[in-house]
Amino acid sequence: MTFIPVILSGGAGTRLWPVSRELHPKPFIRLAGEHSLLQKAFLRASALPDVAEVLTVTNRELFFKTEDEYRDINQAGIPTSYILEPCGRNTSPAIAAAALHVAERHGEDAILLILAADHLIADQAKFAEAIAEARRLANDGYLVTLGIHPDGPETGYGYIEADGFRVKQFVEKPSLEKAVEYVATGRYFWNAGIFCFRAGTVIAQLEKHACQLLQAVRECLAKSSRMQGEKLSQVTLDANTFELVPNISIDYALMEKSASVAVVPCDIGWNDVGSWNAISDLAAADASGNCVVGEALLHDAANCYVRSEDRMVGLVGVSDLIVVDTADALLIAEKSHAQDVKEIVRQLNLRGHDASRIHRKVHRPWGTYTVLEGGPRFKIKRIEVKPGASLSLQMHYHRSEHWIIVSGMAKVVNGEREVLVNTNESTYIPAGNRHRLENPGKLPLVMIEVQCGDYLEEDDIVRFEDSYGRI
């Protein structure tokens, strides 16, 4: 049977702010080692036997960033496919869309393995064993979930009560007293949010228990655009109809209602990396219980987690703190309040502050830009363009731009002229001029852009041509 891992790469990871943001969410965070959480999920999935392709469901704004992540690690050339969401709608719509899409392309007997993009699994061998058992049960017509053997009375996870391999009930995050009781029975497992089932099985069960949701997703897929290639396929969900799909998790919509749910208990080194405390637990601590990532000096400090990307951080006479310093935002929190970091993000969103959405370094399909400084009527950026990539043919109403090439060569369209600008040379783009920047070389193009004008926000842009469909 066709076997397709499905990576759900949604969610904002608000409890991991300021590193996780709307346009650089939790799956793109790098912990210890060279790979992001998303890359680890892809490698974990693609290493399983008989993988036909890896399907990723993600926000359409993150498509090119996700492609870049996969391109760096997909040495085996595993085919990739995408379902691109215009907005977040929880796990049920994502899984329903994946099941309908896979059934259409590969048949209803195809087996889906649903994985989160932002979890860690330490033991690949035991993970593969658990998935082999899950596939066997899925082939028998079950909706299968993985249950993690609890190593303590954790109150931050949902639980699954089992009778043999059959699931008796799903339980919400319990009180500490209840969690102690659950662990003592030996019948309860943490709900890891990892599922396995045939496409036809989950479609039939959704038809029975969540028919309105399934019909809404069907209508959305019927109006969605598709692109099919030899190594890549892509479905971009229709925005108008997708907004009408109920916003509900697969646990609520289906798993808690179905009588055909099975569980595979396992111990795979699973961690949902859900807070800075969870990340702190993964790092090596010194004799005082402090964990430091980056540059920091600590004096008379204990049990602190410090992460600094660009600057030296000093802590004196404090304990039980989380300190996360980025280029444009600083978080200081007591470890006992790690779950409340999301409240800062909520307040930023209420104020319309960019620190909830983007970092100073912003990724684009063609490369990156970093805001170095800004003030009344000016903004300075560092822009890096990938070899062979180009920005859109565009125009700004309210600002002019000065471009200074630091390294590489730029091909510049400026009004009616097309010129090559070399290292240590510059050019000027007046407001109202159609212009385009391209890197024709084989090395990255780096330049400094100085914007001047009355309005300098990113929405002052008119695109006339674009290689990435952003017109």
Number of C-alpha atoms within 10 A of each C-alpha: 14 16 22 26 24 29 26 25 24 25 20 21 23 24 22 25 25 26 26 21 24 21 18 21 23 28 24 22 19 15 13 11 6 9 17 19 21 25 24 21 24 24 15 19 23 21 13 18 11 11 15 17 20 21 26 27 24 23 22 18 16 20 19 16 19 20 13 11 17 19 12 10 14 15 8 8 12 17 17 19 20 25 25 21 24 17 15 16 19 17 24 24 25 25 24 22 23 25 25 21 19 24 19 11 10 17 17 20 19 21 25 26 24 23 22 23 26 26 20 18 16 14 13 15 11 15 20 17 13 18 23 15 17 25 23 14 21 26 19 12 18 23 25 29 27 25 27 22 19 19 10 11 19 19 16 15 19 18 26 25 22 21 12 12 15 16 24 18 17 20 16 13 16 18 13 13 10 14 21 15 14 21 19 12 9 12 17 27 26 26 23 20 17 15 27 29 29 31 27 19 22 24 22 14 19 23 15 14 17 19 15 14 21 24 15 20 25 20 15 22 21 12 15 17 12 13 11 10 10 7 11 15 15 19 20 19 24 18 14 11 17 24 16 13 21 18 16 15 16 20 15 13 20 21 24 17 17 16 15 14 23 26 28 22 22 19 17 20 14 17 16 16 20 19 20 23 20 13 17 23 12 14 15 12 15 11 9 12 15 20 23 20 16 14 14 15 12 16 10 10 17 20 19 23 26 26 22 18 14 11 13 12 18 11 17 11 9 13 18 16 23 23 20 22 21 17 15 11 14 13 18 14 17 14 20 11 13 19 17 15 19 18 12 16 24 13 12 15 14 10 10 11 12 13 17 26 18 19 22 17 17 14 18 16 19 21 20 15 20 16 15 15 12 13 9 10 12 17 18 18 19 19 20 22 25 19 18 14 18 22 20 23 19 20 23 22 16 17 22 20 19 15 22 21 20 18 16 21 24 27 17 20 19 20 14 8 9 12 11 14 17 16 15 12 15 16 16 13 21 19 17 15 16 20 23 22 18 22 24 19 15 11 14 18 25 23 24 19 22 20 22 20 15 13 16 21 10 7 8 12 15 15 16 13 14 14 13 13 7 9 12
